[in-house]
């Protein structure tokens, strides 16, 4: 069976369902394997930070802004442990602090501190005991509100709501926390699993861009190997002529002849957005032609199970892009089966 990128538009229309099946057969499900990235925290390191907090707070019997602060100065990863006990995200923690402190801790600052705790756990060693720097003040604001909520525990609930502190270790305030330690539950293990979230969800969030970079790197390697001039855009970059910049523009944005979108996703919602974006790029090319300007070819480089869920979207994509849809398995055929071959170093003739 031929691939869609090898056929004419008429042939694609005649064999559309078979071609959708062919693309699906080439998609790889990579959701069981993730890049570690530089922010992954393994259990032994997390457990070390947990023991530091446990020691400084006398097995959670002396939870106070001062004792937690001393633990944090000793080990910056204590910040992750405290957040995990609360069971909130960095932006949610910042929102709680904003309501209880005069110190401004915005979501960006909270995310930055969380990243430092993961990647540079010694980032707190230079802080003074008073915490009088801006970072120190922000950390102290987060710690103070954490201590407040951990001591309070979960309030009474109505029949149709549930409080997020109504967990085994926080429902009854510090007594719940102490009970988790006293009955010798593997509390550090529980917290680590919670930190990872739905199996590795928190880590998936932090490396989502790295997963996408696998495809971008593969595309870039193909272009570079054929000495094709290209412009790789930055994330969220504004490029004249495009309401959303494609990942690659060949040869450049001043005279685009080919644009490439590269994406790996195992989430059908993300895939749906990418389908829409690719089809929009094809429509944008048609609009340019209608205005008497040169159009450009749109190439989709996609992979992951997310793209295999919406069959009708894949049908539309193959028709809109005249079959120029490639996966990691077929990426080596991309240049020869697209207008990219006009830009190779050994191409003879006008491009």
N, C-alpha and C positions, 0 to 999 in steps of 0.2 A: 504494500500500500504506500502510495506517495504521501509525502508530507504536504501540508497546506501551502507552505512557503515555496514549494516547487511547482505549483499549479497556477493556471490562469484564473481570473475571477469567475469566468463561466464554469470552469471545472470545479471550483470551490463550491459554487452554488449547487451544482448537481450532486456532489458527494459530501455535503455539509455535515451530516450526522456522523458519517464514518470518520471525517476529519476531526470532529470534536472528540470522538473516541480515541483517535490517535494521539491528540494532545494530552488527554487524560492519562493515557498509558505511559506517557513520558514524564508526567509530574512525579516528583519524589516527595514523600512525606518525611520531613526531617524534624518533626516536633519532639521526638524522643532524644535528640542530641542537640545541645546548645553550646555555643562558645562560652568559655569561662569569663572572658573579659578581664579587665584589671580590677573589677569591683566585686568579684565573687568572694564570699566569706565561707570558708569551710568550717565544719563543726568544731574541731579542736581550738581554732582561734576564737570562735564565738564563745565556747565554753570557758576559755581563759578570761574573757571579759565578764562573763557571768559570775565566775568565782571572785573576781575583783570586787564587783558590786556587792555580792553576798558577804564578803569579808568586811568591807568598809561599813556596811549597814548592820553588822552583827546578825547575820542570817535574816535580814529584812525586819529586824525589831527596832532599828533606829533609822527609819526612812525620814530624811529631812533634806532640805536644799543643801545643807552644809555637808552631810555625809555623802550624798550622791555626787556633789561637786568634787569632793576629794577623790572619789572613785574615778570620776571622769578625767581629772588631771592625771591620774595614774595610767589610765587606759582609755583613749578616745572612743574605742568601740563600745564602751559602756552606754553611749548614746543609743546605739542600736538595741541593746538589751532593754533599756528603759522604754523605748518606743514600742518594742515588741510586747512587753508586759502590758502596756496600755492597749495595744492592739489597734493603733492608728497609723495612717500614712504621714509622711513629713508635712504635706500641706495641711492636713487635719490638725496635727499637733501645733503648727504655726497659728492656725485659726483659734485654737483654745488659748494659746498664750496671748494673742492679740486682745482677747476679752478680759484678761486678768492682769495685764501688765502695761506699764507706760512705754516699755521698750518695743519698738516696731520689729517684729519678726515676720517678714513677708514670706510667701510660698517659695520664692526663688532662693532666699537665704536658708530656709529650712531644708530644701533639697540639696543645696551646696554643703551644708553641715553634715547631712546624712551621707553624702558622697565622700566627704573627707573622712568620716568615721569608717567607711568601708575601705577606702584606698590609702589613707594616711592616718592610721589609728594613733600615731604619736603626735597628731596635730595639736593636742591640748597640753603637751608637756611644757611648753613655754609660757602658758597662761599664769598670771599671778593668782595668788590665793583669793584676792578680792574680785578677780574677774572684771577689771575696770576697762578693758578694751571693748570695742563694739562687738566683736565675736564673743567675748566673755559675757557681756551683758545679755546677748541673745541666748547663749547657752543657759545662763542662769534663769532667764525667763522661762525657757522650755522646762528646765528642771523643776522650778517652783510650781508651775501648773501641773506637772506630772505628779509631784508629791501630793498636791491638793486632791487630785482625782483618785489617786491610789488609796489615800486615807479615807476618802468619802465612800468609795465603793459605788455600787449601782443603787439608784433611788427606786422607790416603788414604781411599778409599771401599770399601765392600763391594759385592758384585755386585748387591744389591737396593736400594741407596740412592744418592742423589746429594747432594753438599753444595752449598748455595746460593751459596757463594763460588767454585764451579767455573765461573767465567765468564771470558771472554777478558781482562778487565782486572783480575781478582783471583785467578785460579787459582794463580799462582806467587808470590803476595805482591807486593811493590813492583816487582819486575822486570816483571811483567805490566802494571802500571799505566804504568810508564815506556815500555814497548814500544809501547803504544797512542799515546803522544805522539810517540815517535821516528820511527815509520814513517808519520807524517802522516795517520793515519786521522782522519776527522772525529769525533773523540772527543766533543766537546761536543754534536754532533748526536745521537750514539748515546745519550749520557746523557739528553738532553732527551726523546728518544723513550721511553727507559726510565722517566723521571720521569712522563710521561703515562700509562705503563702500556699494557695492552691498549688499542688505539686510544682514548685519552682516558679510560681507566678511572679513574685517580686523580682527574682533574678531575670525572668523572661522580659520583664519590663525594662530592666536596665541594659539588656543586651539586644533589644529588638533592632536597633540600628546596625549592630554588628552582623546579625543574621541577614539583613538586607544587603550589607556590604559584600557578602559572599558573591552575589550575582553581579553587583557593580564591579567588583574586582575582576571577575571572570570576563565581563564585557570589555573592560579597560585593557585587559591582557590581550584579548583578540584584536582590538583596534591598534594597540601599540605594536604587536607582532607584525601586522601588515603595513605599518608606518602610515596609518590613516590619521590625518589631522582631525582633532576633535576638541571640543570644549566640554569639560565636565563641570556641571553647575554645583554650587554649594546648596546646602539645605536651606529652604525658605528664601532662596535668592530671587530677586526680581530681575527678570530679563525682558527687555523691550520686545513687544510682539507676542508675548505669551503671558496669559493671566496666571499660569502656574508653570514654572520652568521645568522642562523635561530633564532627565538625569544627564543625557549626553546630546550635544548638538554637533552635527558634522556639516561642513568643516568648522563653522562658528555661527554665532547668533546674528551676524550682519548679513549672512547669505546662507540660511539654513537649507540644506538639501535632504538631510536625514535626521530624524530625532529618535532617541531611544529612551524608553522607560524600563528600568530594571527593578524587579521586586520579587522577594520570596516571602510568602505568608502562609500560615496554617489557619488563619482566621478568615471566615467567609465574609465578615463585615468589611475588613480591610481590603479583601479581594474585590468586593463590590465597588468600593471607592476607586480602586485602581482601574477596573473595567471602565467605569464612567470617565475617568481622566484620560485614558487611552483613546476612547471613542471620541471624546471632545477634541483631542489633538488632531484626529483625522478630519473632523468637521472644520477645525481651524484652517487646515491646509486647503480644504475645498473653498472656504471663504476667501482665502488669499487669491486663489485661482480666479474666482468669480470677480474679483476686483482688478484683475489683470496683472497680478503679481505671481511670481513663481511659487508653486506649492512645495511641499516636502513629503518624503516618505516617513511613515510612522512604523517603528519596530517595537514589538513587545518582547521583553526577555523576562519570563515569569517562571515561578516554580513554587512548590508547596501545595498541600492538600486544600488550602483555602480556595484556590482557583478551580478546583475540581468539583465544587458543590453547586455552582449556579450554571447549569447547562445552557440556558437561554442566553446568558451573558456571554458565554464562550462562543456561541453561534454568531452573535452580533459582533463580537470582536474579530473573528475570522473574516467576516464579510467586510467590516469597516476597514481593516488593515490589509485587505487582499491577501490574507494568509500569512502575513509576516509576523508570526508568533513563534518564539523559540523558547526552549527550556534548557536547563543545564545539560541535558543529554544531547540536545541538538544544536547547542550554541556554536560548535565548530563549523556548522553549515551556514551560519548567519551571513558572513561576508559574501560568499559565493552566490547566495540566493537572495540578494537584496541590492539596492543601489550603492551599498558600501563598496562594492567591487570597483566602482568607478573612481574611488579615491585611494586605491592601493598603489603602492610605489611602482608596480610593474604594469599598471593599466595604460593602455595606449588608446588615445582618443580623447575628445572633450569630455569633461565631467559636468 
